[in-house]
Amino acid sequence: MSVPPAGNGDADELARHLRTGTPVVVVESHEEAKVLALAERLARHANRAFYTWSVADGLVQRNFTYAETARGYEPAGGYVDGHAPADRAPATRPRTVADTEPLADALRQVEREPGNAVFALLDPDPFLADPVVQRRLKEIAMAHADGLRTLLLVGQSLPIAPSLARYVARFAPRRPDPAALRRLIEIEGQLAAKERGQPVKSAPDTVDHLVAHLAGLAEDDARRLVRAAIRDDHVLDSRDLPRLLSSKRDALGALPVEVELPGAGLEQVGGMVNLKAWLARRRAAFVAPASPGADVPKGVLLTGVQGAGKSLAARAVAGAWRVPLVRLEFTALYDKWQGETERRLREALGAAEAMAPCVLWIDEIEKALAAGDERADGGVSRRLLGTFLTWMNERSSRVFLVATSNELASMPPELLRKGRFDEIFFVDLPDESSRREIFAVHLGRRRLAPAEFDLDALARASDGYSGAEIEQAVVGAGFDAQHDNAAMDTARVLSELRRTRPLSVVMAEAVAALRSWADGRTVRA
């Protein structure tokens, strides 16, 4: 079997699947045109027929063409290179197989077609739950050695039934590396300059930031975003970055994650001086690594009292470092099919890597990965943990993980060992100085001048209050002032504090037990 020249990673990987006899190759990608062009080229090199199927067109043999002659259209004489012989008219149209729009009928025809062929089934996902389709896919896969028929399933999300899983391999086109992205930006700049007759203006660091934030996108998506940034005003500068990040989020499509653009930084977080200092010392290593192979911070695990500001800190890290915040909800990953939950987790983590550099926030991680009875969920939690640990060990992208948890005693020890996270911080109730700072932050957010309030009195009166409870005291006092049509003042906030019983009082025993467990095991935030 002839193979294409070496050096193209995608071609080498897909050619290996075709050469080694993989019956079914699943390609979950929106780069359909790129995948089809590559597959057709590989089929041509291997002297194999190449078909596509879609629900709109049915089966179409792309490299068996007809040539126009005096007698009408006649076969051009084979499909070796997809073209008519030199002494005939150029090929003009492919061969369409009639009555193959339903996927079950198309697969029946695949079984009848001569072997030594590659069949690309486009967007088959709506039909993969059909028992007839599942059975025909399995029969074609089992008979692969006899007819050498390779099926490429190409789509966005392709659930594979357990009965077919053993015959399946997965392939995903690689994304352009930083060098390729720089060349792309340079080429688009040259094209725009040629059109307007003047060079594109660029701020010194803009290209570096563009390359960092384009990482993980498909080449076509990256090209489109760069082109839009240049042709908007013929300038590449920092104003293009928020628009690029927003467009990048949209280009990733429907994935089990939520993406937020950078918001407020750590200045909006009261207290947590140790955590702030730790993050400040690592910002440069994450945002601008010293070299391509340099170590980058991996992430932190935040545990502590409910309402003390763990979630706020996660958002503030992304804001301080000016990178997107990717939020992963583990509860949205669960699927009834065996193996699909783990696949969805891999997909979600891949989405985070596509947004790199970014902060990945997993809230209340203990709810999904806590150690427990495997029989309760069929071992799904254990498999999720294994998938997650593998990603934590092997990832090389700039994804800073911030996981939050209200209690770690039930967490599996393999998740907590040193090296999974750079550090485990305990977020306790704020001390008096931090409470003063938190009051100033929440008053300032509501366009109230903190200097007009007795912050010392408020800080003393809120002993035992969490940051969330302090905020609610400010909110409640504001409602009272609005009802009375009066100005907001210290007295109203103090009155609201006196009407509240904080969690440290209501759940005093639980808070004390949590502090006792964290003492000596974690670093105080």
C-alpha positions in Angstrom: 0.0 0.0 0.0 1.4 3.4 -1.0 1.3 6.1 1.6 1.5 9.9 1.4 4.8 11.6 2.2 5.8 11.7 5.9 5.8 14.9 7.9 2.0 15.7 8.0 0.9 14.6 11.5 -2.8 14.3 10.5 -2.1 12.4 7.3 0.3 10.0 9.1 -2.2 9.2 11.8 -5.2 8.7 9.6 -3.1 6.7 7.1 -2.1 4.4 9.9 -5.8 3.7 10.7 -6.4 2.9 7.0 -3.3 0.8 6.7 -3.7 -1.2 9.9 -7.3 -2.2 9.1 -9.3 -0.2 11.6 -13.0 -0.9 10.5 -14.5 2.3 11.9 -12.8 5.6 12.5 -14.8 8.2 14.5 -13.8 11.8 13.7 -15.5 14.3 16.0 -14.7 17.6 14.4 -16.4 20.5 12.7 -13.6 20.7 10.1 -15.5 18.5 7.7 -14.0 19.9 4.5 -10.4 19.4 5.9 -11.2 15.9 7.0 -12.8 14.9 3.6 -9.9 16.4 1.6 -7.4 14.5 3.7 -9.3 11.2 3.5 -9.8 11.5 -0.3 -6.1 12.1 -0.8 -5.2 9.1 1.4 -7.7 6.9 -0.5 -6.2 8.0 -3.8 -2.6 7.2 -2.6 -3.9 3.8 -1.4 -5.7 3.1 -4.7 -9.0 2.8 -2.8 -12.5 4.1 -3.8 -13.7 7.0 -1.8 -17.4 7.6 -1.0 -19.3 10.1 1.1 -22.8 9.8 2.5 -25.1 12.5 3.8 -28.9 12.4 4.4 -29.3 14.9 1.7 -27.3 13.2 -1.1 -27.0 9.6 -0.2 -23.9 7.7 -1.2 -21.6 9.5 -3.7 -18.4 8.0 -5.1 -16.1 11.0 -5.2 -13.2 9.5 -7.1 -15.1 7.5 -9.7 -16.0 10.2 -12.3 -17.8 10.4 -15.6 -16.4 12.0 -18.7 -18.5 13.8 -21.3 -18.2 12.1 -24.8 -20.2 12.3 -28.0 -22.4 9.5 -26.7 -23.1 11.3 -23.4 -21.5 10.6 -20.0 -19.4 7.4 -19.8 -17.2 6.0 -17.0 -13.8 7.7 -17.2 -12.0 4.5 -16.5 -11.3 3.8 -12.9 -10.7 5.8 -9.7 -7.0 5.6 -9.1 -6.4 9.3 -9.1 -9.9 10.7 -9.5 -9.3 12.0 -13.0 -10.1 10.8 -16.5 -7.2 9.4 -18.5 -5.2 12.0 -20.5 -6.8 11.1 -23.9 -10.3 11.7 -22.6 -12.4 14.8 -21.7 -11.9 16.1 -18.1 -14.0 14.5 -15.4 -17.2 16.4 -14.7 -19.3 14.7 -12.1 -19.0 11.9 -9.5 -21.0 8.7 -9.3 -24.2 8.9 -7.3 -25.8 5.8 -5.9 -29.6 6.0 -6.1 -32.0 5.5 -3.1 -29.3 5.6 -0.4 -30.4 8.7 1.5 -31.6 6.7 4.6 -28.5 5.6 6.5 -29.7 2.0 6.9 -30.2 1.7 3.1 -26.8 3.3 2.5 -25.1 0.7 4.8 -26.9 -2.1 3.0 -25.4 -0.7 -0.3 -22.0 -0.4 1.3 -22.1 -4.2 1.9 -22.8 -4.7 -1.8 -20.2 -2.3 -3.1 -16.8 -3.7 -4.2 -14.3 -3.7 -1.4 -11.1 -1.7 -1.0 -13.1 1.4 -0.3 -13.3 4.2 2.3 -16.8 5.5 3.2 -17.2 8.9 5.0 -20.5 9.1 6.7 -21.3 12.8 7.4 -23.3 13.8 10.4 -24.7 10.3 11.1 -25.3 11.1 14.8 -29.1 11.4 14.6 -29.3 7.9 13.3 -26.8 6.0 15.4 -29.4 5.0 18.0 -31.4 3.1 15.4 -30.9 -0.7 16.1 -30.9 -1.5 12.4 -28.1 1.0 11.8 -26.1 -0.3 14.8 -26.4 -3.8 13.5 -25.3 -3.0 9.9 -22.4 -1.0 11.2 -21.3 -4.0 13.3 -21.7 -6.4 10.4 -19.6 -4.2 8.1 -17.0 -3.9 10.9 -16.8 -7.6 11.5 -16.5 -8.3 7.7 -13.7 -5.7 7.3 -10.9 -8.2 6.7 -12.9 -9.8 3.8 -13.9 -6.6 1.9 -11.5 -3.9 3.3 -14.3 -1.4 3.8 -13.4 1.4 6.2 -16.1 3.6 7.6 -15.3 7.2 8.7 -17.9 8.7 10.9 -17.6 12.4 10.7 -19.6 14.8 12.9 -19.7 17.0 16.0 -20.7 14.5 18.6 -21.0 10.8 17.8 -22.2 8.5 20.5 -21.0 4.9 19.8 -23.1 2.0 21.1 -21.2 -0.5 23.4 -21.6 -3.3 20.8 -19.6 -1.3 18.3 -17.0 0.2 20.6 -14.4 -2.6 20.2 -14.2 -1.9 16.4 -13.7 1.8 16.7 -10.7 4.1 16.7 -10.9 7.9 17.1 -9.1 10.6 15.1 -9.1 14.4 15.5 -7.4 16.9 13.2 -4.6 18.7 15.0 -4.8 22.4 15.6 -2.2 24.8 14.3 0.8 25.4 16.6 2.1 28.9 17.5 4.5 29.0 14.5 1.7 28.2 12.1 -0.5 30.8 13.8 2.2 33.5 13.4 2.5 32.6 9.7 -1.3 32.9 9.4 -1.3 36.3 11.0 1.5 37.4 8.8 -0.2 36.2 5.6 -3.5 37.8 6.5 -1.7 41.1 7.2 0.1 41.0 3.9 -3.2 40.3 2.0 -4.9 43.2 3.8 -2.0 45.5 3.1 -2.1 44.6 -0.5 -5.8 45.4 -0.7 -5.5 48.8 0.9 -2.1 49.7 -0.3 -0.7 50.4 3.2 0.7 48.1 5.9 -1.4 46.9 8.8 -0.6 48.7 12.1 0.3 46.5 15.0 1.1 47.2 18.7 4.4 45.5 19.8 2.8 42.7 22.0 -0.4 42.2 20.1 0.8 39.4 17.9 2.0 37.5 20.9 -1.3 37.9 22.6 -3.2 36.9 19.4 -1.1 33.8 19.1 -1.8 32.8 22.7 -5.5 33.3 22.4 -5.9 31.7 19.0 -4.3 28.5 20.3 -6.7 25.6 20.2 -8.8 26.8 17.3 -9.1 25.1 13.9 -7.1 26.8 11.1 -10.2 28.1 9.3 -11.6 29.6 12.5 -8.3 31.2 13.4 -8.0 32.7 9.9 -11.5 34.1 10.0 -11.0 35.7 13.4 -7.6 37.3 12.4 -9.1 38.5 9.2 -12.0 40.1 11.0 -9.6 41.8 13.5 -7.5 43.2 10.8 -10.2 44.4 8.4 -12.3 46.0 11.1 -9.9 49.0 11.3 -6.7 47.9 9.6 -5.0 47.8 13.1 -4.1 45.0 15.4 -4.1 46.2 19.0 -5.4 45.3 22.5 -8.9 46.3 21.5 -9.1 43.3 19.3 -8.5 40.8 22.1 -12.0 40.9 23.9 -13.7 40.6 20.5 -11.4 37.7 19.5 -12.1 35.9 22.8 -15.8 36.4 22.4 -15.7 35.0 18.9 -13.5 32.2 19.9 -16.0 31.2 22.5 -18.7 31.1 19.9 -16.5 29.2 17.5 -16.1 26.3 20.0 -19.8 25.6 19.6 -22.1 23.8 22.0 -19.8 22.1 24.6 -20.5 21.1 28.3 -18.7 24.2 29.6 -19.5 27.9 30.3 -17.0 30.5 29.2 -16.8 34.0 30.8 -14.6 36.8 29.5 -12.1 38.3 32.0 -13.9 40.4 34.7 -12.7 42.1 37.9 -9.4 41.1 39.3 -8.1 40.2 42.8 -8.6 43.8 44.0 -12.3 42.9 44.3 -11.5 40.1 46.7 -11.3 41.1 50.4 -8.7 39.5 52.5 -6.9 36.3 51.3 -3.6 38.0 51.4 -1.6 34.7 51.2 -3.5 33.5 48.2 -3.1 36.9 46.5 0.6 36.9 47.0 1.0 33.3 45.8 -0.9 34.1 42.6 1.0 37.4 42.0 4.3 35.5 42.1 3.1 33.0 39.5 1.3 35.4 37.1 4.2 36.0 34.8 5.1 32.3 34.6 1.5 31.5 33.4 0.8 34.5 31.2 4.2 34.7 29.6 6.3 31.6 30.1 10.1 32.1 30.0 10.5 29.5 27.2 8.3 27.0 25.2 9.3 24.2 27.6 9.2 26.2 30.8 7.1 25.0 33.8 3.7 26.8 34.2 1.5 26.8 37.3 -1.0 24.0 37.3 -3.6 25.2 39.7 -5.0 25.4 43.2 -7.6 23.7 45.3 -9.7 26.0 47.5 -11.6 24.6 50.5 -13.1 26.2 53.5 -16.2 27.7 55.0 -19.2 28.2 52.8 -19.6 31.8 51.6 -16.1 32.7 52.4 -15.3 33.7 48.8 -13.9 30.6 47.1 -16.0 31.1 44.0 -15.2 34.8 43.9 -11.5 34.0 44.1 -11.8 31.6 41.1 -13.3 34.3 39.0 -10.9 36.9 40.2 -7.8 34.8 39.1 -9.1 34.9 35.5 -9.7 38.6 35.8 -6.3 39.4 37.3 -4.5 37.4 34.7 -6.8 38.7 31.8 -7.7 35.2 30.5 -11.0 33.6 30.0 -12.8 31.7 32.8 -14.0 28.3 31.7 -16.5 26.8 34.2 -17.1 23.0 34.1 -20.2 21.5 35.7 -19.6 17.9 36.4 -23.3 17.2 36.9 -24.0 18.1 33.2 -21.6 15.4 32.0 -23.6 12.3 33.1 -25.0 10.2 30.2 -27.0 6.9 30.2 -24.6 5.2 27.7 -21.6 3.4 29.1 -18.4 5.4 28.4 -20.3 8.5 27.2 -19.9 10.3 30.6 -16.1 9.9 30.4 -16.2 11.0 26.7 -18.1 14.1 27.6 -15.5 14.9 30.3 -12.7 14.5 27.8 -14.7 16.8 25.4 -15.1 19.4 28.1 -11.4 19.3 29.1 -10.6 19.6 25.4 -12.8 22.7 25.2 -10.8 24.2 28.1 -7.5 23.5 26.4 -8.9 25.0 23.2 -9.5 28.2 25.2 -6.0 28.2 26.6 -4.6 30.3 28.2 -7.5 30.2 30.6 -8.6 29.4 34.1 -10.7 26.2 34.5 -13.0 26.5 37.4 -14.7 23.3 38.9 -17.0 24.2 41.7 -17.8 21.8 44.5 -15.6 19.1 43.0 -16.3 16.7 45.8 -19.8 16.1 44.6 -18.6 14.4 41.5 -15.3 12.8 42.6 -15.7 12.0 46.2 -14.7 8.5 47.2 -17.7 6.2 47.8 -19.5 3.0 47.0 -18.8 2.2 43.3 -21.9 0.1 43.2 -24.1 3.2 43.7 -23.4 4.5 40.2 -21.9 1.6 38.4 -18.4 2.8 38.8 -19.0 6.0 36.8 -17.4 8.2 39.5 -14.3 6.1 39.6 -13.9 6.2 35.8 -14.5 10.0 35.8 -11.7 10.3 38.4 -9.4 8.2 36.3 -10.1 10.3 33.2 -9.6 13.5 35.2 -6.3 12.4 36.8 -4.9 11.3 33.5 -5.7 14.7 32.1 -4.1 16.4 35.1 -0.9 14.4 34.7 -0.6 14.7 30.9 -1.8 18.2 30.0 0.8 20.6 28.7 -1.5 23.5 27.8 -1.8 26.6 29.8 -5.0 25.7 31.7 -4.8 26.9 35.3 -7.2 24.7 37.3 -9.1 26.2 40.3 -11.2 23.6 42.1 -13.4 24.6 45.0 -14.7 22.3 47.7 -16.7 22.7 50.9 -15.0 19.7 52.5 -12.1 17.5 51.5 -12.3 14.6 54.0 -14.3 12.4 51.6 -12.1 13.2 48.6 -9.9 10.4 47.1 -6.3 10.7 48.3 -4.9 10.3 44.8 -6.5 13.6 43.8 -5.0 15.5 46.8 -1.4 14.3 46.7 1.2 16.9 45.9 1.7 17.5 42.2 -2.0 17.3 41.3 -2.4 20.8 42.5 0.3 23.3 43.2 -1.2 24.1 46.6 -4.3 23.5 48.7 -5.6 26.7 50.4 -8.1 26.9 53.3 -10.4 29.9 53.0 -11.6 30.7 56.5 -14.0 33.4 57.7 -12.4 36.8 57.3 -10.6 38.5 60.2 -11.4 42.1 61.2 -9.0 43.7 58.8 -10.4 41.6 55.9 -14.0 42.4 56.9 -13.3 46.1 56.7 -11.9 45.6 53.2 -14.9 43.5 52.2 -17.3 46.2 53.3 -15.4 48.8 51.3 -15.6 46.5 48.2 -19.3 45.9 48.4 -20.2 49.5 49.2 -18.0 50.7 46.3 -19.7 48.3 43.9 -23.0 50.0 44.7 -21.6 53.4 44.1 -21.5 54.3 47.8 -18.4 56.1 49.2 -16.8 53.8 51.8 -15.2 56.8 53.5 -18.7 58.0 54.5 -19.3 54.8 56.5 -17.7 53.7 59.9 -15.9 50.7 58.5 -14.2 49.9 61.8 -17.6 49.7 63.6 -19.0 47.5 60.8 -15.9 45.2 60.9 -16.3 44.8 64.7 -20.0 44.1 64.5 -19.6 41.4 61.8 -17.3 39.1 63.7 -18.0 35.5 62.5 -19.6 36.7 59.2 -18.5 35.3 55.8 -18.0 37.5 52.8 -21.3 36.5 51.3 -23.1 37.3 54.6 -21.4 40.7 54.7 -22.6 41.4 51.2 -26.2 40.4 52.1 -26.1 42.8 55.0 -25.2 45.7 52.6 -27.9 44.5 50.2 -30.5 44.3 53.0 -29.6 47.7 54.3 -30.0 49.2 50.9 -33.5 47.7 50.5 -34.5 49.3 53.8 -33.1 52.7 52.8 -34.9 52.5 49.5 -38.2 51.6 51.3 -37.8 54.6 53.7 -36.7 56.9 50.9 -33.6 57.7 53.0 -29.9 57.7 52.5 -27.9 54.5 53.2 -25.7 54.8 56.3 -23.7 52.9 58.9 -26.7 52.5 61.3 -28.8 50.7 58.7 -26.0 48.2 58.0 -25.4 47.6 61.7 -29.2 47.0 62.2 -29.1 44.5 59.4 -26.2 42.7 60.9 -28.0 42.4 64.3 -31.0 40.8 62.6 -28.8 38.1 61.0 -27.4 34.9 62.5 -24.3 33.9 60.5 -23.4 30.3 59.5 -20.6 30.3 62.1 -23.3 30.5 64.7 -26.0 28.3 63.1 -23.5 25.6 62.2 -20.8 26.2 64.8 -19.9 22.6 65.3 -19.5 21.9 61.6 -17.4 25.0 61.1 -15.2 24.0 64.0 -14.7 20.5 62.7 -13.8 21.8 59.2 -11.2 24.1 60.7 -9.8 21.3 62.8 -9.4 19.1 59.8 -7.7 21.8 57.7 -5.2 22.7 60.4 -1.8 21.4 59.3 -3.2 19.9 56.1 -3.7 23.1 54.1 -2.3 26.6 53.7 -4.4 29.5 55.0 -5.6 31.7 52.2 
